[in-house]
Amino acid sequence: MTVLPPMLTTLGWTLIHFVWQGALIALAYGPVRWSLRRSSPESRYALACVALCSMALLSACTFAVVWSSLPTGPAVGESPQPTGPLLAGQGDVWRAIVPQAMPWFLTLWGLGVGAFATRATVGWVALHRLVRRDSFALEPAWQERVDRLAAALGLQGGFRALATRRVTGPIVTGCWRPVALLPLSALTGLPPGQLESLILHELAHIKRRDHWVQRGQLVLETLFFYHPAVWWISRAVNHEREYCCDAAVVAITDDRLGYARALTSLASLDTRIPQQALAFNGGSLMSRIRSIVNPNPPSTPSLFLTAAGGLAAMGLVVALIATTSVIGGSTHAFVPSWMPESVERWSPQIERAANRHGVDAALISIMTLVESRGNPDAVSSWGARGLMQVMPATGVAIATERGIEDFDAKSLSDPEINVDFAAYYLAGLIGEFANEALSEESIARVAAAYNGGPKRMREYLEAGRALSRESERYSRIVSRLWSERNDATSATLDRMAANKDM
């Protein structure tokens, strides 16, 4: 398994967690949207924007939570990563599959982001070229009309209005100083009243600063292109935005029929509208026309719908609050619930080493229990040190292999370094003697190799040379504890406490 840099690892987990987070937001958004189906378009638009913003905020929080869980410390954090397998116990298989598939997932995600970003860039370049090369100033009479319409909307400058032959309907583009592009064909072919209503629609987009919201949508659609909920809610934003602008036009002109005719006239044309522009044909055009001609009278949602919407919103809030704990539980493996406090207090160090080297945290905690009972100052008669009883020679060999310079064997007394080195060593033993599948039998082999050395285990497997009584006893205890890791209590631990098996 290729171990990724911390930044990519954090990004990968963020994208994966967004699968359920995005679905949760969509499930909360759906009922609330339905309860507001007869409310004003501004309310529905605001709801959709809040849902999209929640997705962005939740992803940012997830990134911060995952990043904060990564190992710290110069001696450990700056060392190269091993390529050992990531393993998990029964019921935690996905914790093994996800990290192993992470490089492929990030590769596919990067290709997708690249494709969508390229498409957007091509669109923006085309729009920029359209403004710079294929547009020209309006005639004074039409410029005066545009200024009058802008004043009616309360739009005080900050935009340009140009004419072009390259589009068939009015559009808005640009960021800091948006541009309203008016089609020359419409300027000469539509009745002035109808054309003014279409121009008002585009000026309403500028007044509402919809071009900035559209940029945010584009970023989310590019980063989370793989999630249907993003496209669904973003499409809802597009639709409701057009209803909002339609309402603004009707409020100023008070001519529903004329505006509907204008939309119908342009809808029948062979429209050539760049995808990244805000245009008259956004959303469902026929649905908008029906809404303009036959508006649904606003109604007060029933008590049931209001309660449903409130419960959905409350559920989303609860989910946001619980995100940190859920992410922590899904990103890290847990130590057994029966683990004594002397070992459990080292859970942060154990979980960091487990994530870094792809070793189940339960196994590390079990071996910590058997090796030292959680005493960071333990030193064996052979000179093994710390929580995981790492021999100084083994520590030097690991430091050399990982390229850690100026390593001092005394640093093995540091719980962070001791557990990290032991987890690295365990990852190699698991890869050799467990074939990346942790069963009770394979755990016994790994434990015996950890206790007696990998050379002795190879001789046992290849030539049938007997293991030492100490290694057999050690492997038996570890494998029993491993088999009980998901239980509420451990009979083996009880026997250890009574000194019956140690």
C-alpha distance (Angstrom), angle and dihedral (degrees) to the residues before:
residue distance angle dihedral
M1 . . .
T2 3.79 . .
V3 3.80 110.4 .
L4 3.79 111.1 -142.7
P5 3.80 128.6 -142.7
P6 3.81 113.7 -93.8
M7 3.80 93.5 -104.3
L8 3.80 93.2 54.1
T9 3.78 91.8 43.1
T10 3.80 90.3 53.2
L11 3.80 91.3 46.6
G12 3.79 91.8 49.6
W13 3.79 94.2 51.2
T14 3.80 90.2 46.1
L15 3.79 91.8 54.1
I16 3.79 91.9 46.2
H17 3.79 93.8 48.4
F18 3.80 88.6 50.1
V19 3.80 88.9 67.3
W20 3.81 91.7 72.5
Q21 3.78 95.2 28.6
G22 3.81 92.8 55.3
A23 3.79 90.7 46.8
L24 3.80 90.2 50.3
I25 3.80 92.4 51.7
A26 3.81 90.3 47.9
L27 3.81 90.9 50.8
A28 3.81 89.9 52.1
Y29 3.82 93.0 43.8
G30 3.80 96.4 50.5
P31 3.82 99.7 64.1
V32 3.80 93.2 41.3
R33 3.78 91.1 50.1
W34 3.79 90.7 50.1
S35 3.79 91.6 50.1
L36 3.82 88.9 53.7
R37 3.80 95.8 45.1
R38 3.83 91.9 115.8
S39 3.78 95.4 39.4
S40 3.78 125.1 100.4
P41 3.82 117.6 -66.0
E42 3.80 88.5 -120.5
S43 3.82 90.0 62.1
R44 3.80 92.9 48.4
Y45 3.78 91.0 45.7
A46 3.79 92.2 50.5
L47 3.80 90.6 49.6
A48 3.81 92.6 52.4
C49 3.80 91.3 47.6
V50 3.82 90.7 50.2
A51 3.81 89.3 52.1
L52 3.81 91.5 52.0
C53 3.80 92.1 45.7
S54 3.81 89.1 50.1
M55 3.79 89.1 56.1
A56 3.78 91.8 52.1
L57 3.82 93.3 44.7
L58 3.78 93.6 46.6
S59 3.79 91.3 50.8
A60 3.79 91.4 50.0
C61 3.81 90.8 50.2
T62 3.80 90.7 48.0
F63 3.79 91.1 51.5
A64 3.81 90.4 51.3
V65 3.81 93.0 47.4
V66 3.80 94.1 48.4
W67 3.79 92.3 44.1
S68 3.79 91.8 51.1
S69 3.80 90.0 54.1
L70 3.79 93.7 59.2
P71 3.81 118.5 105.5
T72 3.78 118.8 -89.0
G73 3.75 134.1 -163.8
P74 3.81 129.5 87.2
A75 3.79 98.3 -111.1
V76 3.76 92.8 52.9
G77 3.77 106.0 24.9
E78 3.78 96.1 51.7
S79 3.75 96.8 49.8
P80 3.80 121.6 102.3
Q81 3.78 116.2 -96.9
P82 3.81 121.5 -110.9
T83 3.76 122.4 -125.6
G84 3.78 97.6 -134.1
P85 3.81 122.1 136.2
L86 3.75 123.8 -88.4
L87 3.78 110.5 -127.9
A88 3.76 136.8 -176.7
G89 3.73 139.6 -173.5
Q90 3.76 130.0 -109.6
G91 3.79 112.0 -54.6
D92 3.81 90.7 19.9
V93 3.79 98.6 77.0
W94 3.79 91.8 123.3
R95 3.79 89.4 61.9
A96 3.78 86.3 63.8
I97 3.79 97.1 41.6
V98 3.80 97.3 47.7
P99 3.83 98.6 54.2
Q100 3.80 91.2 43.2
A101 3.80 91.0 51.6
M102 3.81 93.4 41.4
P103 3.85 96.5 96.1
W104 3.81 90.6 52.0
F105 3.78 92.1 45.0
L106 3.81 92.2 50.4
T107 3.80 90.7 46.5
L108 3.81 92.2 53.2
W109 3.79 90.4 43.2
G110 3.80 90.7 51.4
L111 3.80 91.3 50.2
G112 3.79 90.3 49.9
V113 3.78 93.2 47.8
G114 3.78 89.6 47.5
A115 3.81 91.7 51.7
F116 3.80 94.5 48.3
A117 3.80 92.5 42.8
T118 3.81 90.3 50.3
R119 3.79 91.3 50.4
A120 3.81 90.8 49.8
T121 3.81 92.1 46.6
V122 3.78 91.9 51.0
G123 3.80 89.1 50.5
W124 3.79 93.6 49.5
V125 3.79 91.8 47.3
A126 3.80 89.9 51.5
L127 3.80 91.0 50.1
H128 3.79 91.6 47.4
R129 3.80 90.3 51.0
L130 3.79 89.5 47.7
V131 3.80 91.4 55.1
R132 3.80 96.0 41.7
R133 3.80 101.4 40.5
D134 3.79 111.5 15.8
S135 3.79 104.2 42.4
F136 3.77 134.4 74.9
A137 3.78 140.4 -174.1
L138 3.79 120.4 -73.9
E139 3.75 121.7 -110.0
P140 3.81 111.0 -95.3
A141 3.81 92.7 -108.3
W142 3.82 93.1 54.5
Q143 3.79 92.2 42.0
E144 3.78 88.3 55.4
R145 3.82 90.0 51.0
V146 3.79 91.6 50.3
D147 3.80 91.0 50.2
R148 3.81 90.2 50.2
L149 3.80 92.1 50.1
A150 3.79 90.9 48.1
A151 3.80 90.1 51.9
A152 3.80 89.8 50.8
L153 3.82 88.4 56.0
G154 3.78 92.7 45.5
L155 3.80 91.0 -114.2
Q156 3.78 108.2 152.6
G157 3.82 108.9 -163.2
G158 3.76 122.6 -75.1
F159 3.80 93.6 122.6
R160 3.79 142.4 71.7
A161 3.79 130.7 -135.4
L162 3.81 118.5 -150.5
A163 3.79 137.2 167.1
T164 3.80 127.2 -127.3
R165 3.79 141.0 175.9
R166 3.80 94.2 -147.7
V167 3.83 100.1 78.3
T168 3.79 131.9 49.6
G169 3.79 98.6 -148.7
P170 3.82 137.6 35.6
I171 3.81 115.5 -84.3
V172 3.80 138.7 177.7
T173 3.78 123.9 -138.8
G174 3.79 138.5 159.2
C175 3.80 133.8 66.4
W176 3.77 119.8 -130.6
R177 3.79 93.5 26.7
P178 3.80 108.4 18.1
V179 3.78 120.7 -148.2
A180 3.80 126.2 -142.4
L181 3.80 108.4 -150.3
L182 3.81 114.5 -159.0
P183 3.81 119.6 -162.1
L184 3.79 114.5 -120.7
S185 3.82 90.5 -142.3
A186 3.80 91.1 57.8
L187 3.78 92.3 45.9
T188 3.80 89.1 59.5
G189 3.81 102.6 28.7
L190 3.80 107.6 44.1
P191 3.78 127.4 69.8
P192 3.80 109.1 -99.1
G193 3.80 93.4 -116.5
Q194 3.79 93.7 54.2
L195 3.78 92.6 45.4
E196 3.78 91.4 49.5
S197 3.80 90.1 54.7
L198 3.81 90.4 52.7
I199 3.79 90.8 48.5
L200 3.81 89.1 49.6
H201 3.79 88.9 54.5
E202 3.81 91.8 56.5
L203 3.79 93.0 43.3
A204 3.81 87.9 52.9
H205 3.81 88.1 58.4
I206 3.81 88.9 55.0
K207 3.80 92.5 45.2
R208 3.83 90.3 52.3
R209 3.82 92.1 44.1
D210 3.76 89.8 -126.5
H211 3.79 90.7 156.9
W212 3.82 89.3 70.7
V213 3.78 92.8 50.0
Q214 3.79 88.5 49.1
R215 3.83 90.1 55.1
G216 3.78 89.9 52.9
Q217 3.81 90.2 49.5
L218 3.77 90.1 51.8
V219 3.80 91.6 52.9
L220 3.80 92.8 49.9
E221 3.80 92.8 44.8
T222 3.79 89.6 51.5
L223 3.81 97.1 46.6
F224 3.80 95.9 40.7
F225 3.78 99.6 30.9
Y226 3.80 89.7 136.5
H227 3.81 94.9 64.1
P228 3.82 118.1 83.9
A229 3.81 91.8 -158.3
V230 3.81 90.9 65.3
W231 3.80 92.0 53.7
W232 3.79 92.5 44.3
I233 3.80 95.6 51.4
S234 3.81 92.8 39.4
R235 3.81 89.3 52.8
A236 3.80 88.3 50.9
V237 3.80 88.9 53.3
N238 3.81 89.7 52.7
H239 3.80 92.4 49.9
E240 3.78 96.5 45.6
R241 3.80 91.0 45.8
E242 3.80 90.0 59.6
Y243 3.81 91.8 47.7
C244 3.82 88.5 52.5
C245 3.80 92.4 52.5
D246 3.81 91.1 44.5
A247 3.80 89.0 54.0
A248 3.81 90.0 50.4
V249 3.82 91.4 51.9
V250 3.80 93.6 48.5
A251 3.80 90.9 47.1
I252 3.82 91.3 56.3
T253 3.82 101.8 36.5
D254 3.82 98.4 32.2
D255 3.82 86.6 -152.6
R256 3.78 109.7 117.7
L257 3.78 95.7 164.5
G258 3.80 95.0 49.1
Y259 3.80 92.2 48.7
A260 3.81 91.3 47.7
R261 3.82 89.9 50.9
A262 3.80 90.2 50.8
L263 3.80 91.4 53.3
T264 3.80 90.8 45.5
S265 3.80 91.7 51.3
L266 3.78 93.4 52.3
A267 3.79 92.4 41.9
S268 3.79 89.8 61.9
L269 3.81 91.9 56.2
D270 3.79 127.1 89.7
T271 3.77 93.5 -100.7
R272 3.77 119.0 -148.1
I273 3.80 104.2 -171.1
P274 3.83 122.0 156.4
Q275 3.79 110.3 -121.1
Q276 3.81 95.6 -126.6
A277 3.82 93.8 54.4
L278 3.80 128.1 93.6
A279 3.79 103.7 -120.0
F280 3.79 142.9 173.7
N281 3.83 92.1 -107.1
G282 3.81 96.4 59.6
G283 3.79 118.8 131.3
S284 3.79 121.2 5.5
L285 3.79 102.5 -26.0
M286 3.81 97.4 -165.9
S287 3.80 91.1 47.2
R288 3.78 89.3 51.7
I289 3.80 91.6 50.1
R290 3.79 91.3 51.2
S291 3.80 89.9 48.3
I292 3.80 91.3 51.3
V293 3.81 95.3 47.9
N294 3.83 96.9 39.1
P295 3.79 107.7 23.3
N296 3.79 116.2 -167.0
P297 3.80 110.5 -120.6
P298 3.78 110.4 -115.1
S299 3.78 113.8 -105.2
T300 3.76 134.1 -168.2
P301 3.82 112.0 -111.0
S302 3.77 114.9 -112.9
L303 3.76 120.8 -105.7
F304 3.81 89.4 -106.8
L305 3.81 93.5 53.3
T306 3.77 92.0 45.0
A307 3.80 90.5 51.4
A308 3.80 91.3 47.0
G309 3.78 91.0 51.4
G310 3.78 92.1 46.3
L311 3.78 92.5 49.8
A312 3.80 91.2 49.1
A313 3.79 90.9 51.2
M314 3.79 91.3 47.1
G315 3.78 89.8 49.7
L316 3.79 90.0 53.9
V317 3.80 91.5 50.7
V318 3.79 91.4 49.9
A319 3.78 90.0 48.3
L320 3.79 91.4 51.9
I321 3.79 91.4 50.5
A322 3.80 91.9 48.1
T323 3.79 94.0 47.1
T324 3.78 95.8 93.9
S325 3.78 94.5 54.7
V326 3.79 93.2 42.9
I327 3.78 92.4 50.4
G328 3.76 91.7 46.6
G329 3.78 90.9 52.2
S330 3.79 94.9 46.6
T331 3.77 97.6 43.7
H332 3.79 95.8 48.0
A333 3.76 133.4 48.3
F334 3.79 116.1 -126.2
V335 3.77 131.1 -126.1
P336 3.84 115.1 -121.4
S337 3.79 115.1 -79.4
W338 3.80 92.3 -125.2
M339 3.79 93.9 56.3
P340 3.82 110.4 126.6
E341 3.78 118.9 -111.9
S342 3.82 91.6 -110.8
V343 3.83 88.1 68.7
E344 3.79 99.9 27.5
R345 3.80 91.5 62.3
W346 3.81 87.8 66.9
S347 3.83 91.7 57.2
P348 3.84 94.4 114.1
Q349 3.80 91.7 55.3
I350 3.80 91.5 42.8
E351 3.79 94.3 49.4
R352 3.80 93.3 46.6
A353 3.79 91.1 51.3
A354 3.82 90.2 45.3
N355 3.81 92.3 53.4
R356 3.78 93.1 42.7
H357 3.80 97.1 51.2
G358 3.77 103.1 25.9
V359 3.79 98.3 -114.2
D360 3.79 123.2 137.2
A361 3.82 109.5 -101.8
A362 3.79 90.3 -140.3
L363 3.81 90.6 60.7
I364 3.81 92.6 48.8
S365 3.80 91.6 49.4
I366 3.82 91.6 47.9
M367 3.78 92.5 51.5
T368 3.80 90.3 45.4
L369 3.80 87.8 54.6
V370 3.81 93.1 49.8
E371 3.80 95.3 41.5
S372 3.80 102.5 46.3
R373 3.82 110.3 -8.9
G374 3.80 84.4 -119.5
N375 3.82 96.8 -57.3
P376 3.83 108.7 142.7
D377 3.82 91.0 -165.9
A378 3.80 95.7 53.9
V379 3.83 115.2 131.1
S380 3.80 121.1 -176.6
S381 3.78 126.3 -142.2
W382 3.80 86.8 -103.8
G383 3.81 92.2 54.9
A384 3.82 98.6 -103.3
R385 3.79 110.6 153.8
G386 3.77 141.6 -147.4
L387 3.76 138.1 -9.3
M388 3.79 95.4 -28.5
Q389 3.82 96.2 30.9
V390 3.78 96.9 -120.9
M391 3.81 114.9 -173.3
P392 3.82 113.6 -125.8
A393 3.81 90.6 -124.9
T394 3.79 89.9 52.6
G395 3.78 90.1 49.2
V396 3.81 91.3 52.1
A397 3.82 90.8 49.0
I398 3.82 91.7 50.0
A399 3.80 92.1 47.3
T400 3.81 90.4 50.6
E401 3.79 92.3 48.2
R402 3.80 91.9 49.3
G403 3.79 94.0 44.7
I404 3.80 95.5 -116.1
E405 3.79 107.6 157.0
D406 3.82 127.2 -152.1
F407 3.78 92.1 20.6
D408 3.80 114.6 177.1
A409 3.82 118.6 -160.0
K410 3.81 88.1 -141.4
S411 3.81 88.1 69.9
L412 3.82 87.5 71.3
S413 3.79 85.7 81.5
D414 3.81 87.3 69.0
P415 3.85 105.2 94.4
E416 3.81 92.7 -144.3
I417 3.79 93.9 54.1
N418 3.79 94.9 37.6
V419 3.79 94.6 54.0
D420 3.79 91.9 41.0
F421 3.81 92.8 53.5
A422 3.80 92.0 44.3
A423 3.81 91.8 50.1
Y424 3.79 90.2 50.6
Y425 3.80 89.7 51.2
L426 3.81 91.3 46.5
A427 3.81 91.5 51.9
G428 3.79 89.4 59.2
L429 3.81 93.1 47.2
I430 3.79 91.5 48.9
G431 3.78 91.5 50.8
E432 3.81 90.9 51.6
F433 3.81 103.6 37.9
A434 3.81 105.6 23.7
N435 3.81 101.9 41.6
E436 3.80 88.2 -135.7
A437 3.83 92.4 -65.6
L438 3.79 116.2 107.8
S439 3.78 109.5 -150.3
E440 3.76 126.8 151.9
E441 3.81 89.3 -99.8
S442 3.79 95.3 49.0
I443 3.81 91.1 45.6
A444 3.82 88.0 56.1
R445 3.82 90.0 54.2
V446 3.80 92.8 47.5
A447 3.81 92.0 47.5
A448 3.82 92.1 49.1
A449 3.82 89.7 49.7
Y450 3.79 90.7 49.5
N451 3.80 91.2 50.4
G452 3.80 101.6 38.7
G453 3.78 101.3 23.4
P454 3.82 132.2 -99.2
K455 3.82 92.5 -94.1
R456 3.80 92.1 60.7
M457 3.81 90.7 47.8
R458 3.81 91.4 51.7
E459 3.79 89.7 52.0
Y460 3.80 89.3 49.4
L461 3.79 92.8 51.1
E462 3.80 98.1 39.5
A463 3.80 104.2 33.1
G464 3.79 102.8 18.7
R465 3.80 94.3 -117.0
A466 3.79 109.1 166.7
L467 3.78 120.8 -110.7
S468 3.78 120.4 -123.8
R469 3.77 117.4 -93.7
E470 3.80 88.8 -115.0
S471 3.81 92.4 55.3
E472 3.80 91.9 46.6
R473 3.80 91.7 50.9
Y474 3.79 92.2 44.5
S475 3.81 93.6 49.8
R476 3.80 91.3 46.4
I477 3.80 92.8 54.1
V478 3.80 93.9 45.5
S479 3.81 93.7 48.1
R480 3.82 91.5 48.6
L481 3.79 91.9 50.1
W482 3.79 88.8 47.7
S483 3.80 91.6 53.4
E484 3.82 88.7 53.1
R485 3.81 97.0 45.2
N486 3.83 93.9 108.6
D487 3.80 94.8 44.1
A488 3.78 124.1 101.4
T489 3.81 90.7 -123.9
S490 3.79 136.6 17.9
A491 3.79 121.5 -132.1
T492 3.79 88.9 -168.7
L493 3.79 91.1 55.9
D494 3.80 89.8 50.1
R495 3.80 89.8 53.4
M496 3.79 90.2 47.9
A497 3.79 89.8 52.2
A498 3.80 88.9 52.6
N499 3.84 89.6 48.3
K500 3.78 90.1 -120.5
D501 3.77 96.1 126.6
M502 3.80 104.7 27.0
